[in-house]
Amino acid sequence: MILEDVLLMCNLSKGIEENGFKMGILLSIQNLMESMGWSAEQAMKALRIPEPEQIQFVIGLKNSGDFDSN
């Protein structure tokens, strides 16, 4: 029982860490879009975000209202 609880806590903390990391990247994309006048695609290219991973950030930008496809 204790081992299961420890594993659950480890999984939860890993999820929180991954979410925080993704939020940091999303903020970086938004900052580049605002300060440089770049599109989301230009910002993600500058940050070297692999194309297969970009869709999750496009969705995040759309949900925050900051998506610009130009």
N, C-alpha and C positions, 0 to 999 in steps of 0.2 A: 504494500500500500504506500509506504513512504517513497519507494523508488518511482512508482507511477506519479505521485505528486511532484517529485523533483523533475521528472521528464516533462510533465505538463507545464511547469513553471519555466523550464528551459525553452520549450516551444513557444510559449506566450512571449517571453522576452525577445526571442529571435524575431517573431512577427512584428513586435513593436520597433525593434531596431531596423528591420527592413522597411517598415512604413516610414520611419523618420528619415532614412536615407533617400527614399523616393520623394518625400516631401521636399528635401533639400535640393534635389535635382530639379524638381518642378519649379521651385523658387528661383533657381539659377536661370532656368529657361525664361521665366517671366521677367527677371531683371535684365537679361540680354535683349529681350524683345522691347522692353521699355527704354532702356538707356541707349541702345544701338539702333533702334528702329527696325530690328530684324523680324522676319517671320519666324514662326515656331520651328520650321524646318531648318532655317539658317542657324538658329540658336542651338538646336540639337546637333547639327553638324559640327559647330564650333566646339561643343562639349564632347564630341566624339561618342555620342550615344549610338550604339549599333542599330541599324534600321529595324531589325525584328523587335527591338525593345521600345521603339519610338511610339507605337500605337498606344501603349499604356499612358504615356505622357500627353499625347494628343487628347485622349479621353479626359485626363485630369485637367487639362487646360480648358476643354469645352465645359466641363462641370464648374470651373471657376469663372467662366465668362471671358477668359483672356486668349482664346484661340484666334489666330490670324493665319490663314492659309496662303497668303501672298508670298 
